[in-house]
Amino acid sequence: MTICLHIGHPTERTFPGLEACITGYVNRGGFKALCGEWQDVRHPYDHQGSLDARDFCSNVLARPGPVLLLKPIKSDVLADIRTRLHGRTQVLVGEACDEPTLAQLLAELKRGQDAGEPLLPIDLVVGLLIVRKLERDHFWGGDAKGYMWRDNVPKGRGIGPHLVSRVPEVLNTLVLNEYLIKKTSNGKPKFAVNPDQKHMVYDCLRDRDFVARAGQLLRRNPGTVTAAELADLDDYKDPRV
């Protein structure tokens, strides 16, 4: 089956010269030299940096392949696309102002495709690793021993040093959406998995995703990491509730 590379991009009106840059790179053979027999499929945004996420994702799933979304794109549209394509294909967001920068983004997608990835939103991965760590270590609230100090959440095994900077914001998102509970002791915050939401907690670990508002919020940051970050996540096929 031919791999299709889906390129979402702003129009000439929004970003003068970018469409011509893409066309020139393809016509001059740069695309074929880098991606071989891949087919490029282009999806222009409207003048507000938006497109119909449902139609776009249906097209991607009908003609499978990685996705490159060139900035600027509306953050809510980006979040919707990532939700719909979660775990199915790579979705890379980047900036291109000329053929060399476009080639760099395409090379990153090609390497990921060759490695069998998709890339996942960084905050989504951090959220899953946090919930997994607290669940695995039996921090379910109750007495003082049922909570983990915030400073200890990124320590030890489970959350790599390149992810640590995202931990504070993701913790807040998980508390606001009731995956975690929080209490303060001696002026310092500590966290636990929410014992009143066990089904929701284990659903997210089993599905490797968060529902509703939490899932949207954890996809708004454009940063991505490889799905291999979740390689040690337990299977969770059987509900533990």
N, C-alpha and C positions, 0 to 999 in steps of 0.2 A: 504494500500500500504506500502511495506517495505521501510524504510528510508535507503538510501545509504550514507555512509560517504566517501567522495572522498578525498584521501590523496595524494597530490603531494609531491614528495621527491627527493633529490639528490641520485645518484647511489652510490654503494659501492666504486667506483673509486674516486668519488668526496668527499664523507663523509664516510669513513670506519666505519662500525659498525652500521650505522643508520638503514639500511634495516633489519638487524638481530634483532635490538631492536624492530622494529615494529612487525615483525613476532613473536618474543618471547612474546610480550605483548598480541597479539591475541591468540596464541596457549596456553598460560598459563591461559587464562580465564579472564584476566584483562579487555579486551575490552567488553566482554559479561556482566561482572559484572557492568560495568559503563554504557554501551549503550544499554543493553538489546538485542533486536532482530535486531538492525541495522546491515547492511552488510558493511564491509569495502571494498572499491575499490581503488586500488593503481595505481598511475600514476607516473612512474619514469621520471625524467628530463634527458636530454642528459648531456654530460660531461661539457657543458658550463652553466648548470643551466637553461636550456630552455626547452620548449615543444611547440607543436602546440596549440595555445590558442583556435582557432576555433574548432578543434576536441575535445579538452578537454572540452570546454563548451557545445558542442553538447552532449557529453557523460553525463555530469552533468544534463542537462535538460531532457535527455531521462530517466535517473535514478535519480530522484530528491533526494536532500539531501544536507547537509552542506559540506563546502569545507575547508580542512586544507592544507595550503601550507607551507611546511617546508623550512626554509632558508638553504643555499643560493639559491635564485631564481632571474633571471634577472629582473631589475626594469621595463623594457618596456613590458615584458611578464606579469608581475603582473598587470600593468596598463591595459593591453588589457583584461585580465581575469576579472578584476573588472568592466570594461566597459560593457562587454558582459553579466555578471551576475548581474549587478546593480539592486538592489531591488528585486531580485528573490530568492536569498538564501544567507546564511551567507558565508563569505569568511574571514577566519582567517589566518593571517601570523604569524609564530612564530618559535622559535628555540627549538629543542629537542636534548639532548645529551644522554639521558638514559630513562628508562621506567617511572620513577617518573615525569620527565619534560614533556614527551609525555602525560602522564595521566592528568597533569594539563591543557594542551591545549585541550584535548578531553573533559574534564569536563567543560571547558568554553564554548565549542561549544554545549554541551548537555544542559547546562543551558540556553543558547541563544535559542536553538531550542525549549525547553520546554516553553520559554517565548514568542515564536512566532516572534522572531527577524529575519531580518538579521542585521548584523553590516555594517556600511557604512564608507567609507574613511573619515577620520577626516577633511581633507581640503575641500572635496566636501561639507560636511555639513556646515562648516564655511562659504564657499562661498555662499551657498544658504541663510544662515541666514543673511549675510551681504547685499546681493541684496534685500532680503525681507525687511530688516529694512530700507534701503534707499528708497525703493519704497513706503513702507507703510507710511513713514514720509514725503513723497513728496520732496525728494532731487533729482531733475532732472536738476541741473545746472542752467545756466542763471545768475542771479545776485548773490550777496554774500550770500543771505539767501538760495540759492538753493544748498549749499554744506554743508557737515558735516565734522567737524574737525576730523582728524584721531584718536585723543585721545578719542573722544566721541563715535566712532563706537562700541567698545566693552562694553560701559557703558549702564546701564538701562536694560530693559527687552529685551530678544531676544537672547543673546549670553552668555552662561554660563561661570563662572569663569575658568572652566577646559579647555575651548576652546580659551581663550584670547591670549595665547602665539602664536597661529597660525595666528592671524588676520593680522599682518603686511605683512607676506609673501603672504597670500591669496589676500590681497588688491592689491599688485603689480601684481599678476597673472591676476586678473580680469581687471586691467587697460591695461596690455599688450594685452589682448584678447578682448578689447573694450566693455566689459560689464559695466565698470565704466569709468568715466573721473576724472581727477585729476588737481588741481591747487594749487599753493603755495601762501600764504598770510602771510606777516610778518615772512617769513622764515619757516612757518609751513604748512604741506600738509593738504588738505581737499578733500573730494570725493563726487561724485554724480553718480547716475545711468545715463548711456549714453542715451541722448534723441534721438540720431540718430540711435539707435539700439533697439527701443522699441519692435519690434517683437522678436528679439533674447532674450531680457530680459524676456519677458513674457513667451516665450517658455521654458526657463530654469526653471522658477518658476512653470509652469504648469507641466512640465515633471520631475521636481526635478532632473535635470541633466544639464550638460554643454556640448556643442558640440565640436567636433574636438580637436584642440590642448589644449584648456582650460580643457576639460574633462580629457585628458591624464595627464596633469600636476597636476591636483588636485587629482589624484589617485596615484601619485608616493610615497608620504609619507606612510609608512606601518601602521601608526596608524589608529585605527578604533574607532567609537563610535556607540551607539545604534541608530537605525532608529527612536526611540522615541524622539530624539532631534528635529526632524522635525514635531512633533505632532501638533504644533501650526501654521504650515505653511498653509496659505490659500489654498483653492482648486484651484483657478485660472482656472476653466474650461472654462470660457468665456473670450476670449482675450479682454484686456482693451485698445486697440489701434484703 
